[in-house]
Amino acid sequence: MKLPHMTMLATLLLTAPAAAQLQITPPAAMPNPSAEKQKPKPPRVAKKKEVAPAPKPSTSPKPSASPASPKPSASPKPAPAATVIPAPPTDNSNVDLVFGAYQRGQYKTAFDLATARAAAGDPKAMTMLGELYSNAMGIRRDYAKALQWYKRAADAGDREAMFAQAMLRMTGRGGPVDKNEAVKLMASAAKLGEPKAAYNLALLYLDGQTLPQDVKRSAELLRQAADAGLPEAQYALATFYKEGTGVPKDPERAVRLLQAATLTDNVDAEVEYAIALFNGTGTPKNQPAAVALLRKASRQGSAIAQNRLAWVLINGMGTSVDKVEGFKWHLVAKTAGKGDPELDKQFSDLPAEDRAKAEAAARKWLGTK
């Protein structure tokens, strides 16, 4: 059975610190522990804090190099998962204060408030303390203490703490590596409805190293996480339906999942959805809409989108011809490792004046002189 190449994705996700697992992309800079009023980064199924460099959840369709009709091929990486941000219960105003301080970037205040609430036995506050210690927010990073607080919260039934503890156990932060314990914790969190736990557990079943490979179980867990709105899971499950991995092949359902993931600005889903719209695969053909999505994904830094956008602009497919802009995106994609020998040849045949304009536009985009 042909399986998507998700081994590296699972490896990346499961070797990153626990806190980074709540979202999919390259690690972002850690917040300044002393910044009492630092602006918080919005919880994105994208703070790239951990979960390693944008993992790919499957051989998700990468657009082909065909100029006339961009087609999917090896899938781009999905995006990382955001940090574990414990959601406060609505009936506890004290915990709301903790969460509010955290959201405003007032990490020291959040730490002090959470410490008092944790002493009173509040599991959400315990999870918050684990998050703060794990990410050096308002306090010096201490994985051992983070693990202790996550464990206390997990023992009290907090599913987010179970997942965070599982990730620390999986990577050996704050204590020895214990993959068996990590899997048990992840499974418990998934059973309680934690989508990030279901997603990562799905990757383990797909990878077949920590757990026996079971693509059907992987698809079930991805469906659980996708139904909960996790865009990385929606994107990964879309590739399953596109390729018939663990589920019957269903291009229409794949496209619906890709569309859902694009609503949260998942760049890989945007690229794949654009390709489906461009080719009319699983959805009515709509090339202008496809071009608009390729533009958006290109601005978000997707080299695949930049390469496909270059083709459609240079050839006027679904949009008017703009060779200078098209070759600008070709040059930008090339700097990111997405070279294209055919476009290189066409670029060399371009009039010198237009080549100079495209090069200047690419330099401006890249911020170089």
C-alpha beads as a LAMMPS data file, in Angstrom:
LAMMPS data file: protein, C-alpha beads

369 atoms
368 bonds

1 atom types
1 bond types

-500.0 500.0 xlo xhi
-500.0 500.0 ylo yhi
-500.0 500.0 zlo zhi

Masses

1 110.0

Atoms # bond

1 1 1 0.000 0.000 0.000
2 1 1 1.390 3.392 -0.933
3 1 1 1.744 5.576 2.158
4 1 1 2.344 9.288 2.400
5 1 1 5.877 10.195 3.435
6 1 1 5.061 11.330 6.943
7 1 1 7.866 9.642 8.835
8 1 1 9.913 12.812 8.960
9 1 1 6.896 14.805 10.053
10 1 1 6.213 12.520 12.952
11 1 1 9.880 12.583 13.903
12 1 1 9.987 16.350 13.840
13 1 1 6.812 16.803 15.809
14 1 1 7.789 14.322 18.417
15 1 1 11.274 15.633 18.995
16 1 1 10.187 19.162 19.758
17 1 1 9.506 20.504 23.224
18 1 1 6.078 19.866 24.600
19 1 1 4.892 23.417 24.588
20 1 1 5.439 23.808 20.901
21 1 1 3.098 21.045 19.945
22 1 1 0.001 23.085 19.768
23 1 1 0.249 24.211 16.314
24 1 1 2.765 22.984 12.853
25 1 1 6.277 25.294 11.292
26 1 1 9.923 26.312 12.173
27 1 1 10.560 27.241 15.794
28 1 1 9.858 30.813 16.731
29 1 1 11.930 32.863 19.123
30 1 1 11.157 32.259 22.761
31 1 1 9.422 35.102 24.536
32 1 1 11.483 37.298 26.808
33 1 1 10.937 35.972 30.323
34 1 1 11.144 39.404 31.822
35 1 1 8.790 41.116 29.468
36 1 1 5.874 41.796 31.808
37 1 1 3.905 43.572 29.107
38 1 1 5.139 41.759 26.109
39 1 1 2.477 41.300 23.479
40 1 1 1.434 37.673 23.286
41 1 1 1.511 35.836 20.003
42 1 1 -1.969 34.850 19.042
43 1 1 -2.561 31.172 19.598
44 1 1 -2.275 29.720 16.205
45 1 1 -2.466 26.223 15.422
46 1 1 1.147 28.375 14.388
47 1 1 3.360 29.519 16.972
48 1 1 6.238 27.528 15.675
49 1 1 7.834 27.143 18.884
50 1 1 8.398 23.512 18.704
51 1 1 6.943 20.885 16.725
52 1 1 9.941 21.348 14.680
53 1 1 10.351 22.885 11.311
54 1 1 7.185 22.688 9.422
55 1 1 6.510 19.001 9.246
56 1 1 4.751 17.386 6.345
57 1 1 1.822 15.236 7.284
58 1 1 1.843 13.104 4.203
59 1 1 2.875 13.044 0.670
60 1 1 0.372 15.656 0.301
61 1 1 0.031 16.786 -3.255
62 1 1 2.713 19.125 -4.338
63 1 1 1.950 20.979 -7.509
64 1 1 3.714 19.483 -10.468
65 1 1 6.072 21.464 -12.544
66 1 1 3.761 21.422 -15.512
67 1 1 3.396 24.957 -16.864
68 1 1 -0.015 24.469 -18.295
69 1 1 -1.628 23.026 -15.272
70 1 1 -0.004 22.952 -11.868
71 1 1 -0.546 19.534 -10.433
72 1 1 0.117 18.185 -6.968
73 1 1 3.174 16.158 -6.186
74 1 1 5.148 15.742 -3.000
75 1 1 3.246 17.612 -0.385
76 1 1 4.614 20.661 1.362
77 1 1 5.005 20.712 5.079
78 1 1 2.023 21.560 7.158
79 1 1 2.288 24.084 9.748
80 1 1 3.481 23.518 13.547
81 1 1 1.151 23.433 16.408
82 1 1 0.724 26.340 18.887
83 1 1 1.727 26.172 22.505
84 1 1 -0.400 24.589 25.158
85 1 1 -2.546 27.445 26.348
86 1 1 -4.819 26.131 29.064
87 1 1 -8.339 27.416 28.565
88 1 1 -9.788 28.688 31.813
89 1 1 -13.164 27.440 32.977
90 1 1 -15.789 30.108 32.525
91 1 1 -17.051 29.768 36.092
92 1 1 -13.711 30.597 37.739
93 1 1 -12.904 34.290 37.590
94 1 1 -9.543 33.740 39.299
95 1 1 -8.367 31.448 36.541
96 1 1 -9.726 33.894 33.995
97 1 1 -7.350 36.466 35.474
98 1 1 -4.434 34.055 35.028
99 1 1 -5.329 33.365 31.424
100 1 1 -5.950 37.055 30.718
101 1 1 -2.508 38.012 32.021
102 1 1 -0.967 35.276 29.870
103 1 1 -2.803 36.486 26.770
104 1 1 -1.591 40.042 27.371
105 1 1 2.005 38.855 27.629
106 1 1 2.162 39.643 31.364
107 1 1 3.874 36.357 32.129
108 1 1 5.238 37.264 35.557
109 1 1 1.757 38.297 36.659
110 1 1 0.325 35.104 35.172
111 1 1 2.965 33.104 37.045
112 1 1 2.154 34.725 40.383
113 1 1 -1.594 34.330 39.932
114 1 1 -1.262 30.744 38.706
115 1 1 0.959 29.830 41.646
116 1 1 -1.731 30.952 44.084
117 1 1 -4.454 29.117 42.173
118 1 1 -2.363 25.951 41.849
119 1 1 -1.833 25.940 45.616
120 1 1 -5.625 25.847 45.898
121 1 1 -5.692 22.750 43.677
122 1 1 -6.726 24.254 40.341
123 1 1 -5.512 21.984 37.479
124 1 1 -5.729 24.721 34.829
125 1 1 -3.413 26.885 36.882
126 1 1 -1.033 23.924 37.215
127 1 1 -1.025 23.516 33.446
128 1 1 -0.306 27.217 33.086
129 1 1 2.687 26.909 35.392
130 1 1 3.969 24.013 33.304
131 1 1 3.623 26.161 30.196
132 1 1 5.432 29.113 31.755
133 1 1 8.317 26.979 33.048
134 1 1 8.585 25.088 29.769
135 1 1 8.782 28.248 27.654
136 1 1 10.706 30.583 29.967
137 1 1 7.793 32.981 30.221
138 1 1 8.118 35.225 33.272
139 1 1 10.399 32.657 34.904
140 1 1 13.618 30.859 34.066
141 1 1 13.072 27.780 31.896
142 1 1 12.982 24.607 33.951
143 1 1 11.715 21.488 32.194
144 1 1 11.841 19.435 35.374
145 1 1 9.465 21.828 37.130
146 1 1 7.318 22.081 34.005
147 1 1 7.018 18.300 33.988
148 1 1 6.054 18.267 37.681
149 1 1 3.276 20.801 37.134
150 1 1 2.009 19.101 33.976
151 1 1 1.939 15.787 35.844
152 1 1 -0.041 17.243 38.730
153 1 1 -2.545 18.784 36.317
154 1 1 -2.739 15.582 34.251
155 1 1 -3.364 13.527 37.384
156 1 1 -6.255 15.898 38.083
157 1 1 -7.695 15.131 34.641
158 1 1 -6.504 18.089 32.538
159 1 1 -6.199 16.852 28.944
160 1 1 -3.910 19.672 27.794
161 1 1 -1.497 18.842 30.591
162 1 1 -1.598 15.170 29.589
163 1 1 -0.577 16.103 26.072
164 1 1 2.163 18.504 27.198
165 1 1 3.507 15.898 29.617
166 1 1 3.470 13.313 26.824
167 1 1 5.600 15.548 24.617
168 1 1 8.157 16.106 27.379
169 1 1 8.255 12.361 28.034
170 1 1 8.678 11.657 24.330
171 1 1 11.647 14.019 24.017
172 1 1 13.260 13.418 27.402
173 1 1 12.938 16.999 28.629
174 1 1 12.687 17.327 32.365
175 1 1 13.402 13.611 32.809
176 1 1 14.365 10.440 30.936
177 1 1 12.742 9.547 27.625
178 1 1 9.736 7.306 28.197
179 1 1 7.898 6.716 24.930
180 1 1 5.548 4.123 26.386
181 1 1 4.361 6.566 29.029
182 1 1 4.173 9.317 26.407
183 1 1 1.905 7.200 24.203
184 1 1 -0.373 6.339 27.141
185 1 1 -0.687 10.000 28.069
186 1 1 -1.309 11.004 24.465
187 1 1 -3.980 8.335 24.107
188 1 1 -5.677 9.485 27.315
189 1 1 -5.640 13.114 26.162
190 1 1 -7.023 12.129 22.756
191 1 1 -9.781 10.106 24.413
192 1 1 -10.743 13.209 26.387
193 1 1 -10.984 15.200 23.152
194 1 1 -7.588 16.912 22.894
195 1 1 -7.166 17.374 19.086
196 1 1 -3.408 17.924 19.156
197 1 1 -2.972 14.641 21.010
198 1 1 -5.150 12.822 18.459
199 1 1 -3.142 14.357 15.619
200 1 1 0.245 13.389 17.026
201 1 1 -0.986 9.922 17.919
202 1 1 -2.136 9.571 14.309
203 1 1 1.393 10.394 13.160
204 1 1 2.810 7.713 15.445
205 1 1 0.459 5.109 13.974
206 1 1 1.399 6.240 10.477
207 1 1 5.126 6.258 11.175
208 1 1 5.108 2.710 12.548
209 1 1 8.170 3.112 14.781
210 1 1 6.895 3.942 18.242
211 1 1 3.595 2.146 17.559
212 1 1 2.731 -0.615 15.083
213 1 1 1.802 0.947 11.763
214 1 1 -1.970 1.197 11.371
215 1 1 -3.108 3.594 8.660
216 1 1 -6.786 3.041 9.385
217 1 1 -6.328 3.983 13.044
218 1 1 -4.222 6.936 11.925
219 1 1 -7.059 8.094 9.658
220 1 1 -9.595 7.741 12.507
221 1 1 -7.478 9.914 14.790
222 1 1 -6.888 12.480 12.056
223 1 1 -10.640 12.625 11.511
224 1 1 -11.159 13.254 15.234
225 1 1 -8.644 16.106 15.216
226 1 1 -9.957 17.484 11.915
227 1 1 -13.540 17.469 13.185
228 1 1 -12.299 19.478 16.176
229 1 1 -10.998 22.118 13.761
230 1 1 -7.247 21.445 13.832
231 1 1 -6.036 22.675 10.414
232 1 1 -2.941 20.457 10.351
233 1 1 -5.172 17.428 10.788
234 1 1 -7.595 18.685 8.126
235 1 1 -4.697 19.070 5.714
236 1 1 -3.228 15.643 6.541
237 1 1 -6.606 13.903 6.312
238 1 1 -7.195 15.594 2.958
239 1 1 -4.077 13.877 1.607
240 1 1 -5.388 10.551 2.933
241 1 1 -8.640 10.995 1.014
242 1 1 -6.781 12.197 -2.066
243 1 1 -4.522 9.143 -2.104
244 1 1 -6.847 6.571 -0.552
245 1 1 -4.616 5.988 2.476
246 1 1 -6.534 4.292 5.291
247 1 1 -9.804 5.556 3.793
248 1 1 -11.559 5.177 0.431
249 1 1 -10.236 7.634 -2.157
250 1 1 -12.541 10.658 -2.217
251 1 1 -11.269 13.771 -4.095
252 1 1 -14.362 15.805 -3.201
253 1 1 -13.966 15.191 0.506
254 1 1 -10.258 15.933 0.237
255 1 1 -11.048 19.318 -1.285
256 1 1 -13.597 20.149 1.418
257 1 1 -10.974 19.446 4.075
258 1 1 -8.409 21.572 2.270
259 1 1 -10.923 24.400 2.026
260 1 1 -11.606 24.181 5.766
261 1 1 -7.887 24.327 6.542
262 1 1 -7.421 27.408 4.369
263 1 1 -9.844 29.313 6.601
264 1 1 -7.129 29.368 9.282
265 1 1 -4.436 30.454 6.805
266 1 1 -2.766 27.035 6.648
267 1 1 -0.376 27.794 3.808
268 1 1 0.100 24.198 2.651
269 1 1 -3.653 23.717 2.426
270 1 1 -3.912 26.969 0.475
271 1 1 -1.427 25.655 -2.083
272 1 1 -3.147 22.299 -2.467
273 1 1 -6.607 23.857 -2.614
274 1 1 -5.358 26.299 -5.262
275 1 1 -4.062 23.396 -7.345
276 1 1 -7.396 21.583 -7.026
277 1 1 -9.275 24.725 -8.104
278 1 1 -6.882 25.331 -10.975
279 1 1 -7.237 21.794 -12.333
280 1 1 -10.878 21.249 -11.350
281 1 1 -9.981 18.197 -9.243
282 1 1 -12.743 17.333 -6.778
283 1 1 -14.272 20.762 -7.285
284 1 1 -15.415 22.948 -10.200
285 1 1 -12.481 24.569 -11.998
286 1 1 -11.923 28.178 -10.942
287 1 1 -8.565 29.451 -12.142
288 1 1 -8.955 33.097 -11.005
289 1 1 -9.688 31.875 -7.456
290 1 1 -6.732 29.503 -7.701
291 1 1 -4.426 32.344 -8.724
292 1 1 -5.666 34.476 -5.822
293 1 1 -4.823 31.656 -3.387
294 1 1 -1.405 31.163 -4.981
295 1 1 -0.721 34.884 -4.511
296 1 1 -1.713 34.648 -0.858
297 1 1 0.413 31.560 -0.212
298 1 1 3.331 33.146 -2.073
299 1 1 3.193 36.187 0.181
300 1 1 3.182 33.798 3.132
301 1 1 6.482 32.354 1.942
302 1 1 5.526 29.100 0.211
303 1 1 8.188 28.354 -2.406
304 1 1 5.842 25.902 -4.139
305 1 1 3.159 28.569 -4.450
306 1 1 5.751 31.067 -5.692
307 1 1 6.865 28.658 -8.408
308 1 1 3.285 27.912 -9.512
309 1 1 2.391 31.586 -9.424
310 1 1 5.400 32.320 -11.623
311 1 1 4.104 29.868 -14.240
312 1 1 0.569 31.247 -14.325
313 1 1 1.732 34.875 -14.508
314 1 1 4.304 34.210 -17.199
315 1 1 1.811 32.249 -19.290
316 1 1 -1.345 34.216 -18.454
317 1 1 -3.287 31.242 -17.079
318 1 1 -6.299 32.374 -15.072
319 1 1 -4.888 35.892 -14.992
320 1 1 -3.312 38.454 -17.296
321 1 1 0.285 37.949 -18.451
322 1 1 2.863 39.696 -16.252
323 1 1 6.302 38.329 -17.024
324 1 1 8.218 40.707 -14.784
325 1 1 6.090 39.781 -11.768
326 1 1 6.149 36.122 -12.758
327 1 1 9.922 35.962 -13.004
328 1 1 10.182 37.899 -9.753
329 1 1 8.386 35.014 -8.030
330 1 1 10.550 32.500 -9.885
331 1 1 13.687 34.162 -8.513
332 1 1 12.205 34.358 -5.016
333 1 1 11.259 30.664 -5.101
334 1 1 14.720 29.796 -6.372
335 1 1 16.370 31.404 -3.341
336 1 1 14.218 29.105 -1.175
337 1 1 15.466 26.029 -3.032
338 1 1 12.571 25.692 -5.487
339 1 1 14.547 26.018 -8.707
340 1 1 13.016 25.512 -12.139
341 1 1 15.375 24.911 -15.083
342 1 1 12.666 25.632 -17.660
343 1 1 11.914 29.021 -16.112
344 1 1 15.660 29.705 -15.878
345 1 1 15.859 29.188 -19.631
346 1 1 12.861 31.444 -20.290
347 1 1 14.338 34.069 -17.972
348 1 1 17.597 34.098 -19.918
349 1 1 15.605 34.774 -23.115
350 1 1 13.835 37.754 -21.543
351 1 1 14.823 41.233 -22.776
352 1 1 17.596 42.712 -20.611
353 1 1 15.342 45.517 -19.369
354 1 1 12.660 43.088 -18.153
355 1 1 15.285 40.822 -16.535
356 1 1 16.615 43.790 -14.612
357 1 1 13.112 44.743 -13.458
358 1 1 12.370 41.180 -12.295
359 1 1 15.689 40.956 -10.440
360 1 1 15.093 44.325 -8.750
361 1 1 11.588 43.270 -7.727
362 1 1 12.906 39.987 -6.308
363 1 1 15.628 41.796 -4.349
364 1 1 13.066 44.205 -2.957
365 1 1 10.824 41.335 -1.861
366 1 1 13.733 39.502 -0.268
367 1 1 14.968 42.663 1.429
368 1 1 18.352 42.609 -0.280
369 1 1 20.132 45.237 -2.371

Bonds

1 1 1 2
2 1 2 3
3 1 3 4
4 1 4 5
5 1 5 6
6 1 6 7
7 1 7 8
8 1 8 9
9 1 9 10
10 1 10 11
11 1 11 12
12 1 12 13
13 1 13 14
14 1 14 15
15 1 15 16
16 1 16 17
17 1 17 18
18 1 18 19
19 1 19 20
20 1 20 21
21 1 21 22
22 1 22 23
23 1 23 24
24 1 24 25
25 1 25 26
26 1 26 27
27 1 27 28
28 1 28 29
29 1 29 30
30 1 30 31
31 1 31 32
32 1 32 33
33 1 33 34
34 1 34 35
35 1 35 36
36 1 36 37
37 1 37 38
38 1 38 39
39 1 39 40
40 1 40 41
41 1 41 42
42 1 42 43
43 1 43 44
44 1 44 45
45 1 45 46
46 1 46 47
47 1 47 48
48 1 48 49
49 1 49 50
50 1 50 51
51 1 51 52
52 1 52 53
53 1 53 54
54 1 54 55
55 1 55 56
56 1 56 57
57 1 57 58
58 1 58 59
59 1 59 60
60 1 60 61
61 1 61 62
62 1 62 63
63 1 63 64
64 1 64 65
65 1 65 66
66 1 66 67
67 1 67 68
68 1 68 69
69 1 69 70
70 1 70 71
71 1 71 72
72 1 72 73
73 1 73 74
74 1 74 75
75 1 75 76
76 1 76 77
77 1 77 78
78 1 78 79
79 1 79 80
80 1 80 81
81 1 81 82
82 1 82 83
83 1 83 84
84 1 84 85
85 1 85 86
86 1 86 87
87 1 87 88
88 1 88 89
89 1 89 90
90 1 90 91
91 1 91 92
92 1 92 93
93 1 93 94
94 1 94 95
95 1 95 96
96 1 96 97
97 1 97 98
98 1 98 99
99 1 99 100
100 1 100 101
101 1 101 102
102 1 102 103
103 1 103 104
104 1 104 105
105 1 105 106
106 1 106 107
107 1 107 108
108 1 108 109
109 1 109 110
110 1 110 111
111 1 111 112
112 1 112 113
113 1 113 114
114 1 114 115
115 1 115 116
116 1 116 117
117 1 117 118
118 1 118 119
119 1 119 120
120 1 120 121
121 1 121 122
122 1 122 123
123 1 123 124
124 1 124 125
125 1 125 126
126 1 126 127
127 1 127 128
128 1 128 129
129 1 129 130
130 1 130 131
131 1 131 132
132 1 132 133
133 1 133 134
134 1 134 135
135 1 135 136
136 1 136 137
137 1 137 138
138 1 138 139
139 1 139 140
140 1 140 141
141 1 141 142
142 1 142 143
143 1 143 144
144 1 144 145
145 1 145 146
146 1 146 147
147 1 147 148
148 1 148 149
149 1 149 150
150 1 150 151
151 1 151 152
152 1 152 153
153 1 153 154
154 1 154 155
155 1 155 156
156 1 156 157
157 1 157 158
158 1 158 159
159 1 159 160
160 1 160 161
161 1 161 162
162 1 162 163
163 1 163 164
164 1 164 165
165 1 165 166
166 1 166 167
167 1 167 168
168 1 168 169
169 1 169 170
170 1 170 171
171 1 171 172
172 1 172 173
173 1 173 174
174 1 174 175
175 1 175 176
176 1 176 177
177 1 177 178
178 1 178 179
179 1 179 180
180 1 180 181
181 1 181 182
182 1 182 183
183 1 183 184
184 1 184 185
185 1 185 186
186 1 186 187
187 1 187 188
188 1 188 189
189 1 189 190
190 1 190 191
191 1 191 192
192 1 192 193
193 1 193 194
194 1 194 195
195 1 195 196
196 1 196 197
197 1 197 198
198 1 198 199
199 1 199 200
200 1 200 201
201 1 201 202
202 1 202 203
203 1 203 204
204 1 204 205
205 1 205 206
206 1 206 207
207 1 207 208
208 1 208 209
209 1 209 210
210 1 210 211
211 1 211 212
212 1 212 213
213 1 213 214
214 1 214 215
215 1 215 216
216 1 216 217
217 1 217 218
218 1 218 219
219 1 219 220
220 1 220 221
221 1 221 222
222 1 222 223
223 1 223 224
224 1 224 225
225 1 225 226
226 1 226 227
227 1 227 228
228 1 228 229
229 1 229 230
230 1 230 231
231 1 231 232
232 1 232 233
233 1 233 234
234 1 234 235
235 1 235 236
236 1 236 237
237 1 237 238
238 1 238 239
239 1 239 240
240 1 240 241
241 1 241 242
242 1 242 243
243 1 243 244
244 1 244 245
245 1 245 246
246 1 246 247
247 1 247 248
248 1 248 249
249 1 249 250
250 1 250 251
251 1 251 252
252 1 252 253
253 1 253 254
254 1 254 255
255 1 255 256
256 1 256 257
257 1 257 258
258 1 258 259
259 1 259 260
260 1 260 261
261 1 261 262
262 1 262 263
263 1 263 264
264 1 264 265
265 1 265 266
266 1 266 267
267 1 267 268
268 1 268 269
269 1 269 270
270 1 270 271
271 1 271 272
272 1 272 273
273 1 273 274
274 1 274 275
275 1 275 276
276 1 276 277
277 1 277 278
278 1 278 279
279 1 279 280
280 1 280 281
281 1 281 282
282 1 282 283
283 1 283 284
284 1 284 285
285 1 285 286
286 1 286 287
287 1 287 288
288 1 288 289
289 1 289 290
290 1 290 291
291 1 291 292
292 1 292 293
293 1 293 294
294 1 294 295
295 1 295 296
296 1 296 297
297 1 297 298
298 1 298 299
299 1 299 300
300 1 300 301
301 1 301 302
302 1 302 303
303 1 303 304
304 1 304 305
305 1 305 306
306 1 306 307
307 1 307 308
308 1 308 309
309 1 309 310
310 1 310 311
311 1 311 312
312 1 312 313
313 1 313 314
314 1 314 315
315 1 315 316
316 1 316 317
317 1 317 318
318 1 318 319
319 1 319 320
320 1 320 321
321 1 321 322
322 1 322 323
323 1 323 324
324 1 324 325
325 1 325 326
326 1 326 327
327 1 327 328
328 1 328 329
329 1 329 330
330 1 330 331
331 1 331 332
332 1 332 333
333 1 333 334
334 1 334 335
335 1 335 336
336 1 336 337
337 1 337 338
338 1 338 339
339 1 339 340
340 1 340 341
341 1 341 342
342 1 342 343
343 1 343 344
344 1 344 345
345 1 345 346
346 1 346 347
347 1 347 348
348 1 348 349
349 1 349 350
350 1 350 351
351 1 351 352
352 1 352 353
353 1 353 354
354 1 354 355
355 1 355 356
356 1 356 357
357 1 357 358
358 1 358 359
359 1 359 360
360 1 360 361
361 1 361 362
362 1 362 363
363 1 363 364
364 1 364 365
365 1 365 366
366 1 366 367
367 1 367 368
368 1 368 369
